[in-house]
């Protein structure tokens, strides 16, 4: 077991079939939107951020969608968007931090033919530092107690991924290289 990658139960869980798409999951600030395009470039694939697709399709920021329609409506929209995107080949897909909480989304991602789900694991302290100053776009950052509860609730779900990369002490380039190597 390396310091940059953690394997579950002593061995890495395997993606089903040859890897045709990489799905990046992790808490806010883990680097999904930064690392995703770098991985896609290394592989000659396309990068898509699920949140960007939702923003483009709804014409409103994620925070505004939450205020107008609520989290349940957002999660439904997110699930539908991911289900549509996850069938594309040669794709690196970054998920929003909460997408993994939906059991149907997790099932689709973890058991989908050709999917490699990669958890970019970041400590809460590092995530908070990386997201500093984004409270207006990430309102959950303003509520410290809820933030910690959310992090702890999601961590075991993230760790169901096929691969977990411990990113706290890595540069984005190192994370991208590590993720791209996992495609083999």
For each residue, the residues with C-beta under 8 A, 3 or more apart:
1: 5 6 7
2: 5
3: 166 169
4: 165 166 170 174 178
5: 1 2 163 164 165 166 178
6: 1 121 164 165 166
7: 1 10 11 12 163 164
8: 11 12 13 159 160 164
9: 13
10: 7
11: 7 8
12: 7 8 162 163
13: 8 9 160 161 162 163
14: 162
15: 19 114 115 116 117 162
16: 111 112 113 114 115
17: 20 113 114
18: 114
19: 15 22 114 115 116 182 183 184
20: 17 89 90 91 113 114 115
21: 45 86 88 89 90 91 92 93 114 115 116
22: 19 39 43 45 91 92 93 116 118 179 182 183
23: 86 93 95 109 115 116 117 118
24: 32 35 36 39 92 93 94 95 118 120 179
25: 32 95 97 99 100 109 117 118 119 120 158 161
26: 30 31 32 97 119 120 121 122 158 167
27: 30 97 122 124 127 151 154 155 158
28: 97 127 131 138 140 141
29: 122 126 127 128 129 130 131
30: 26 27 97 120 121 122 127 167
31: 26 34 35 120 122 130 167 172 175
32: 24 25 26 35 36 49 94 95 120
33: 36 37 49 94
34: 31 37 38 172
35: 24 31 32 38 39 120 172 175 176 179
36: 24 32 33 39 40 47 49 92 93 94
37: 33 34 40 41 47 92
38: 34 35 41 42 172 173 175 176
39: 22 24 35 36 42 43 45 47 92 176 179 180
40: 36 37 43 44 45 46 47 91 92
41: 37 38 44 47
42: 38 39 176 177 180
43: 22 39 40 90 92 180 183
44: 40 41 90
45: 21 22 39 40 90 91 92
46: 40 88 90 91 92
47: 36 37 39 40 41 91 92 93 94
48: 52 53 85 88 91 92 93 94
49: 32 33 36 52 53 93 94
50: 53 54 78 81 82 85 93 94 95 96 99
51: 54 55 62 94 96
52: 48 49 55 56
53: 48 49 50 56 57 81 85
54: 50 51 57 58 62 65 74 77 78 81
55: 51 52 58 59 60 61 62
56: 52 53 59
57: 53 54 81
58: 54 55 65 77
59: 55 56
60: 55 64 65 68
61: 55 64 65 137
62: 51 54 55 65 66 74 96 137
63: 66 67 136 137 138 139
64: 60 61 67 68
65: 54 58 60 61 62 68 69 73 74 77
66: 62 63 69 70 71 74 139
67: 63 64
68: 60 64 65
69: 65 66 73 74
70: 66 73 74
71: 66 74 75
72: 75 76
73: 65 69 70 76 77
74: 54 62 65 66 69 70 71 77 78
75: 71 72 78 79 98 99 101 102
76: 72 73 79 80
77: 54 58 65 73 74 80 81
78: 50 54 74 75 81 82 96 98 99 102 105
79: 75 76 82 83 99 102 104 105
80: 76 77 83 84
81: 50 53 54 57 77 78 84 85
82: 50 78 79 85 86 93 95 99 105 108 109
83: 79 80 86 105 108
84: 80 81 87
85: 48 50 53 81 82 88 91 93
86: 21 23 82 83 93 108 109 112 115
87: 84
88: 21 46 48 85 91
89: 20 21 114
90: 20 21 43 44 45 46
91: 20 21 22 40 45 46 47 48 85 88
92: 21 22 24 36 37 39 40 43 45 46 47 48
93: 21 22 23 24 36 47 48 49 50 82 85 86
94: 24 32 33 36 47 48 49 50 51
95: 23 24 25 32 50 82 99 100
96: 50 51 62 78 99
97: 25 26 27 28 30 100 154
98: 75 78 101 150 154
99: 25 50 75 78 79 82 95 96 102 105
100: 25 95 97 105 106 109 154 157 158 160
101: 75 98 153 154 157
102: 75 78 79 99 105 106
103: 106 107
104: 79 107 108
105: 78 79 82 83 99 100 102 108 109
106: 100 102 103 109 110 157 160
107: 103 104 110 111
108: 82 83 86 104 105 111 112
109: 23 25 82 86 100 105 106 112 115 117
110: 106 107 115 117 160 161 162
111: 16 107 108 115
112: 16 86 108 109 115
113: 16 17 20
114: 15 16 17 18 19 20 21 89
115: 15 16 19 20 21 23 86 109 110 111 112 162
116: 15 19 21 22 23 162 163 182 183
117: 15 23 25 109 110 160 161 162 163
118: 22 23 24 25 161 162 163 164 165 179 182
119: 25 26 158 159 161 163 164 165
120: 24 25 26 30 31 32 35 165 167 175
121: 6 26 30 155 158 159 164 165 166 167 168
122: 26 27 29 30 31 126 127 130 167 168
123: 126 127 168
124: 27 127 128 147 148 151
125: 128 129
126: 29 122 123 129 130 168
127: 27 28 29 30 122 123 124 130 131 151
128: 29 124 125 131 132 141 147
129: 29 125 126 132
130: 29 31 122 126 127
131: 28 29 127 128 134 138 141
132: 128 129
133:
134: 131 137 138 141
135: 138 139 141 142
136: 63 139
137: 61 62 63 134
138: 28 63 131 134 135 141
139: 63 66 135 136 142 143
140: 28 143 146 147 150
141: 28 128 131 134 135 138 147
142: 135 139
143: 139 140 146 147
144: 147 148
145: 148 149
146: 140 143 149 150
147: 124 128 140 141 143 144 150 151
148: 124 144 145 151 152
149: 145 146 152 153
150: 98 140 146 147 153 154
151: 27 124 127 147 148 154 155
152: 148 149 155
153: 101 149 150 157
154: 27 97 98 100 101 150 151 157 158
155: 27 121 151 152 158 159
156: 159 160
157: 100 101 106 153 154 160
158: 25 26 27 100 119 121 154 155 161 164
159: 8 119 121 155 156 164
160: 8 13 100 106 110 117 156 157
161: 13 25 110 117 118 119 158 164
162: 12 13 14 15 110 115 116 117 118
163: 5 7 12 13 116 117 118 119 179 182
164: 5 6 7 8 118 119 121 158 159 161
165: 4 5 6 118 119 120 121 170 175 178 179
166: 3 4 5 6 121 169 170
167: 26 30 31 120 121 122 170 175
168: 121 122 123 126
169: 3 166
170: 4 165 166 167 174 175 178
171: 174 175
172: 31 34 35 38 175 176
173: 38 176 177
174: 4 170 171 177 178
175: 31 35 38 120 165 167 170 171 172 178 179
176: 35 38 39 42 172 173 179 180
177: 42 173 174 180 181
178: 4 5 165 170 174 175 181 182
179: 22 24 35 39 118 163 165 175 176 182 183
180: 39 42 43 176 177 183
181: 177 178 184
182: 19 22 116 118 163 178 179
183: 19 22 43 116 179 180
184: 19 181
